[in-house]
Amino acid sequence: MRTVYVLFLALALMLTMSCQQKADIEAEKAKIKAVLDEYVTSIENEDMDLYAKNFAHDPQMVNFGGFGAPIVGWDALEKVIEDQNAALAETKITVSDLAIHVSETGNLAWATCLWNLKAMMGENPVELPVRCTWILEKRDNRWIIVHFHKSMPATG
């Protein structure tokens, strides 16, 4: 009897697992790309509403910009971007080598890309090669950024 019970449980588990809906990975990648595109647009246009739309507003979130200390929480991130908007003008970002990966469950993703960021800082042109890593989470059926890490390659 115990063997029948174990076999029944195993069969029920297999049936449950086979009925779980698999994520449409390509569709999710397109949605994530749209979020990352909006991120770039928000930076180029200094659009804080668009920027805020695509981010988690978690107080414990930690992000790493290209310079400075870790950015902890939404309030600190918002301040960093506002300061960046005040310091830079005519920002243009060219994205290359974008790679998006989605978990099998379709609720967690990570992406990497390279940026060529050009802007004006006062009268001085600025050009930075930036390496970007993003982590996104699907919340309430939409993708939001929960972490990023940006860095500049070492020169030498």
Residue pairs with C-beta under 8 A, 6 or more apart in sequence:
22 104
22 106
23 102
23 103
23 104
23 105
23 106
23 107
24 106
25 102
25 106
28 102
28 106
28 109
28 138
28 143
29 100
29 102
29 109
31 142
31 143
32 100
32 102
32 109
32 111
32 136
32 143
33 98
33 100
35 54
35 136
35 143
35 144
35 145
36 95
36 98
36 111
36 113
36 134
38 50
38 53
38 54
39 51
39 54
39 145
40 93
40 95
41 47
41 50
42 48
42 50
42 51
42 54
43 51
43 81
43 84
43 91
43 93
44 91
44 92
44 93
46 85
46 91
48 78
48 81
48 82
48 85
51 81
52 78
54 144
54 145
55 74
55 77
55 144
55 145
56 74
56 137
56 139
56 144
56 145
56 146
57 74
58 73
58 74
58 146
59 73
59 74
59 75
60 72
60 73
61 72
61 73
61 74
61 77
61 146
61 147
62 70
62 71
62 72
62 147
63 70
63 71
63 77
63 147
63 148
63 149
64 70
64 71
64 148
64 149
64 150
64 151
65 71
65 80
65 150
66 128
66 130
66 150
66 151
66 152
71 77
71 80
87 121
88 119
88 120
88 121
88 126
89 119
89 120
89 121
90 118
90 119
90 120
91 117
91 118
91 119
92 117
92 118
92 119
93 115
93 116
93 117
93 118
94 115
94 116
94 118
95 113
95 114
95 115
96 113
96 114
96 115
96 116
97 112
97 113
97 114
98 111
98 112
98 113
99 111
99 112
99 113
100 109
100 110
100 111
101 109
101 110
101 111
102 108
102 109
103 109
106 138
107 137
107 138
108 135
108 136
108 137
108 138
109 135
109 136
109 137
109 138
109 143
110 133
110 134
110 135
110 136
111 132
111 133
111 134
111 136
112 131
112 132
112 133
112 134
113 132
113 134
114 129
114 130
114 131
114 132
115 128
115 129
115 130
115 131
115 132
115 150
116 127
116 128
116 129
116 130
117 126
117 127
117 128
117 129
117 130
118 125
118 126
118 127
119 125
119 126
120 126
128 152
129 152
129 153
130 150
130 151
130 152
131 150
131 151
131 152
131 153
132 148
132 149
132 150
133 148
133 149
133 150
134 145
134 147
134 148
135 145
135 146
135 147
135 148
136 143
136 144
136 145
136 146
137 143
137 144
137 146
